[in-house]
Amino acid sequence: MRSSTSTRSWATALVAAAAVAATTTVGVTPHASYSSSIGVLGCKVNTNRIAYWPMDVDCNNICVSLSYGGRQVYLLRIDQSGGAHDVSYDAWNYLITGKSATADPTAGGSIDMETENVDASKCAGLISTSGSKLPLSAANSMNFLNSCLVQQAAGNESWVAANYVLYNILDPICTYGYNEVCTLTDWPDQNQATCPHQLGDPVALTSQPVYNIEYPTGEKVLAGAPASAATTTTPNTANAAANHACRSMFQCQSLLFWVLSMGAIMHSFLGSL
Ligand SMILES: *[C@@H]1O[C@H](CO)[C@@H](O)[C@H](O)[C@H]1NC(C)=O
């Protein structure tokens, strides 16, 4: 009896250790402005459920689970932070209070929470494209997508390579381009997608708004619109809602995208001469 009991508790302890090994505890801070270093289009994902982790975004670990106080959310890990574990303000607020940041906005700093990488399918509900494919910018996500396609071509697992869709939208907050799907037909010979309109044409796009939830007011604001008085005040917590100025190429948007696009247009124009 004694020995079978101790065998069982030993087995239980092993199972518990395995479960613990998969999760890690991280200090989580709120993030107010949507961004994506790999060019995921905010108009086609739930920008209230994004993880901004310190490590590089990769082609497989796109979805993480985050738990605190008996509550749990899935988050798309599609941007890199400057060192903190940031999450969308709404997700942070929900985990702490059980309520959306728009309903009951809370302020504060880093809170220890449990996280683990989970299968990308768990984040399907956060993506609004057909088949929940990851929506990428045809003009500006090619470096990342190419790295994932190379992985797949080498016979390695690459969730992104098998589950992406390109749009002729230039920036993650969806303010330039056309809301149309593009295809990459001749990769790797050609690294440029084909779109119904010219690839990277920087026309104003107003039909695909992206909203942020302002910290700490909980107010819903159009991304890319001039900052209100609340966001121009520096929050008192280290990473809270910081507008990490130009942390990635996609955060120096508008002007940079326009410059890149004009460069691409001039390039193809000169190439056609
Ligand atoms: C494929 O996986 C192997 C083994 O992990 C690794 O050494 C190699 O660099 C990978 N190749 C690519 C192109 O990702």
The ligand as a MOL file (V3000), in Angstrom:
LIG
                    3D

  0  0  0     0  0            999 V3000
M  V30 BEGIN CTAB
M  V30 COUNTS 14 14 0 0 0
M  V30 BEGIN ATOM
M  V30 1 C 15.6930 23.7100 -40.1990 0
M  V30 2 O 15.8030 23.0180 -38.9610 0
M  V30 3 C 17.1350 22.5970 -38.6500 0
M  V30 4 C 17.0670 21.7610 -37.4140 0
M  V30 5 O 16.4610 22.4660 -36.3610 0
M  V30 6 C 18.0320 23.8200 -38.5150 0
M  V30 7 O 19.3370 23.4490 -38.2170 0
M  V30 8 C 17.9980 24.6160 -39.8040 0
M  V30 9 O 18.7270 25.8140 -39.6580 0
M  V30 10 C 16.5760 24.9430 -40.2090 0
M  V30 11 N 16.6040 25.5650 -41.5290 0
M  V30 12 C 15.8920 26.6350 -41.8400 0
M  V30 13 C 16.0930 27.1790 -43.2050 0
M  V30 14 O 15.1090 27.1590 -41.0740 0
M  V30 END ATOM
M  V30 BEGIN BOND
M  V30 1 1 1 2
M  V30 2 1 1 10
M  V30 3 1 2 3
M  V30 4 1 3 4
M  V30 5 1 3 6
M  V30 6 1 4 5
M  V30 7 1 6 7
M  V30 8 1 6 8
M  V30 9 1 8 9
M  V30 10 1 8 10
M  V30 11 1 10 11
M  V30 12 1 11 12
M  V30 13 1 12 13
M  V30 14 2 12 14
M  V30 END BOND
M  V30 END CTAB
M  END
